[in-house]
Amino acid sequence: MHQLALALNRKGYEVTGSDDEIFEPARGNLQSEGILPPTEGWFPEKIHPKLDAIILGMHAKADNPELVKAKELNIPVYSFPEYIYQESKDKKRVVVGGSHGKTTTTSMIMHVLKHAGAAFDYLVGARLQGFNQSVNITDAPVIICEGDEYPASVLEKRPKFHFLFPHVAIITGIAWDHINVFPTFDIYLEQFRIFLDKIEAGGVLIYNAADPVLQKLVNEHPSHVRKVPYALPDHTIRNGETIITLGDIPGPLKVFGNHNLQNVQAAYLACKELGIDAAAFLSAISSFTGAAKRLELLASGANVQVYRDFAHAPSKVKATMQAVKQQFPDRRLLAVLELHTYSSLNEQFMQEYAGAMDQADEAVVFYSKHALELKRMPHLPPEKVREGFGKQDLEVFNQREDLEQWLQSRQYDQANLLLMSSGNYDGLDVTTFAHTITQNN
């Protein structure tokens, strides 16, 4: 939300806002632009008939006094994605959806377009090297959007990607997640069926044909769009470097893993729709190092590398584990997964993680009691976690001190450490730890 405020302010709009708490980096960013609210809190007296619109964040409650006042005055109220659509009605819209790989694929497209000197707007869910912000709204003819399946706002409970109406749509795969919002797989799957209906007539659907669930969904869907399947592209791995081939042209990559290779293929097909050929695409993608927390190399030593990844859902954990093991088959893999989301902390969901950590030589699952308390969830017995993952030697900790002790007691010679979380390990400074072990190995 604060990134959207910055983008609209830079476009020349008069932007004001409110929040009950404003943290860094939002506080500093808003202050530097001169639009930081002078006081935190809600002030219905600031809502007046001369306002053109209200943009509502997804965490605002239905009884928010400013929202109540806006509705009384009949001021248009938009959720975040609804407003993005208002700003992009006359643009060519590229929307990347799917249960995994959305951020990376969106970032790849952005990276290539920037390398090509193209004018475009964007919306992406991570920090990306070479871009100062994660939302950009200008008069550019194209917008690249990460399409989230989470609810748009308290007033509009439908998924965000239902409001973006793409001309070029990508679906990277479907794996059940967000069980607090979509309690059954069928309900979750239905959101993607609706997304297909939202593609503009005559548009393009680029989809991962290696995903059987997605392939079945696409096959059953009435064809009002051109369907372009993709799978794992031709590639080789030599001395830890991945070489991909598009058409007859080979090119090196800095990212690795089958899931990232599929993301590259999807990004290429989208860029092709925007007029970028294989040679130009490969020239650009060779310098792409990834989005923040997506197989991000935290530190590297002579005999050990430490990677951080946002993986938390079962399919993401499996793909990330497989990528590191495939890229470095001769190194031991030490893996730490933090359960932090509502789904991952739910005892009934735990069986979805069966086999997810099997490729690790040593593995830990960590979750904090504090996270359970914040989400008002019941105690999660460690034995239920171990049973769900189905890995007999899996370590399960729910105290940060136990995790720290485990990390400090490992042998890191000829090993890779993979840290997976959408949280922060209850405040553990993983960056400092990563540099410490790589300096000593």
C-alpha positions, 0 to 999 in steps of 0.5 A: 500500500505504501508503495502504491502511495509513493507511485501515485504521488510521483505521478502527480496525484495528491495522496494522503493516508492513515494507518494505526501502525507504520513500520520501516521501511514504509515510515522512512519511504513515506517521510522522504516523499513528504506524505507520512501521516503526522499522527498514527490512527484513524481520523474520520474528519479527514474524509470529505466529499472532495476526495476522488477515491479511497484505496483500501488495504486488505488489513483494514477492518469493516468497522474502520471509522474512515471507511464508515465515513467514506461509505456514508459520503458515497466516495468510491472505495477501491481495493488495491487490485481494483485501483490498479485496474483503474490505472491500467484500463488502457494498458496491455496487462500481463498478470502472473498467477499460480501457487508458486513462482509468481514473484520470480517470474514477474521479476524476470519479465521486469528485468528483461523489459528494463534491459530492453529499454521498454516503458512499463508499469509494474506490481511485484511482491518483493524487492528486486535489484535495479528497481527502487520500488515494487509498484510503478504507475505511469503513462507506460503502455504495458503493466506487469502484475504479480497476481495474488490469490489472497482476498483483495480487502475486507469489502471485497473477499475475492482474490486479487487476481480476479480484478486485473483482467489480463491480456497475457496471463501466466499460471505457474502451477496449482498447489493448495495453500491459504487454508484459512481462506480456502478450506478445501482444495476444490474451493482453491482450484475454483479461484483459478478457474475464475481467473481463466474466465477473466482473461480478455477475449482474444488474450493469451494463456501461458501455463505450466503443462508439467502440472497435471492439475493445471493441465486438466483445468486448462483442458476443461476450460472453454477456449476464448483465449490462445493457450500456450503450454510450457514445461522444463526447457532444454538445459545443461548443468556444468560446474555449478552453472546452468546453461539454458537453450531457447530455440537454437540459442544457448545462454547462461543463468545465475538462477538454478533449479527446475522450478526456476528454469520453468519460470524462465520459460514462462517469462520468455513466452510472455516477453515474446508476446511483448516483442522480445526475441530469444537473443534479446531475452537471453542477453538480459536474463543472464544477469538476473540474480533473483528476487529477494528471499528467492534462493537468495545467496546470503553468504559464500565461503570456500566450502559452504554456501548459505541460501535464503528462500521464501518457501513455506508451502509444501510445493515450494519447499520441495522445489527449493530443496530439489533445486539446491540438491540438483545444482550441488549433488556432491555437497551435503544439504542442511535445511531449516524450514520455519512454519509461520503461515496459518496453513503451515501451523495447522495440524490438519494441514501437516500431512501435505508436507509428507516427503518435503524435507527428504532430500536434506542430509540434516533437517530442522522444522522450527516454529515459535510459540509466539507465532501461534499466539499471534494467530490465536492458534492451538498448541502444535505438538512436535510429534505431529509435525514429525509425523506429517513430514514423515522424516524419522531423523527430522529435528523439530524445535519451537524455541529459538535458542534450540535452533541457534544451538543446532545451527552452531553445532553443525559441520559445514565443510562441503555443505550448503545451508538452506534457510526457508521461511516467510517469517524471521525465525523469532528474531534470529539474525540469519544474515550475521550467522551466514557470514560467520560460518562462511568466513570459518569454512 
